Amino acid sequence: MIKIISKGSKMTAPIIEAKKVIETLLQESSYDEIIRELAFDRMIKKGLQESKKRKLTIESLF
């Protein structure tokens, strides 16, 4: 498990979401793998939000 130390007593929502993704990865994951997984997670979540609004396009994912 990776501990993320924040400057305040509370973590922000984006940090909490990033922490959840990072905790699913192997300890040996490279920096590039971590960034790729975070980007993939964001694209999936954004796509789901857009599909709920019925505004899904390929361009809206990037």
Secondary structure in CASP SS format (residue, H / E / C, confidence):
PFRMAT SS
TARGET T0000
AUTHOR 0000-0000-0000
METHOD secondary structure of the structure
MODEL  1
M C 1.00
I C 1.00
K C 1.00
I C 1.00
I C 1.00
S C 1.00
K C 1.00
G C 1.00
S C 1.00
K C 1.00
M C 1.00
T C 1.00
A H 1.00
P H 1.00
I H 1.00
I H 1.00
E H 1.00
A H 1.00
K H 1.00
K H 1.00
V H 1.00
I H 1.00
E H 1.00
T C 1.00
L C 1.00
L C 1.00
Q C 1.00
E C 1.00
S C 1.00
S C 1.00
Y H 1.00
D H 1.00
E H 1.00
I H 1.00
I H 1.00
R H 1.00
E H 1.00
L H 1.00
A H 1.00
F H 1.00
D H 1.00
R H 1.00
M H 1.00
I H 1.00
K H 1.00
K H 1.00
G H 1.00
L H 1.00
Q H 1.00
E H 1.00
S H 1.00
K H 1.00
K C 1.00
R C 1.00
K C 1.00
L C 1.00
T C 1.00
I C 1.00
E H 1.00
S H 1.00
L H 1.00
F C 1.00
END
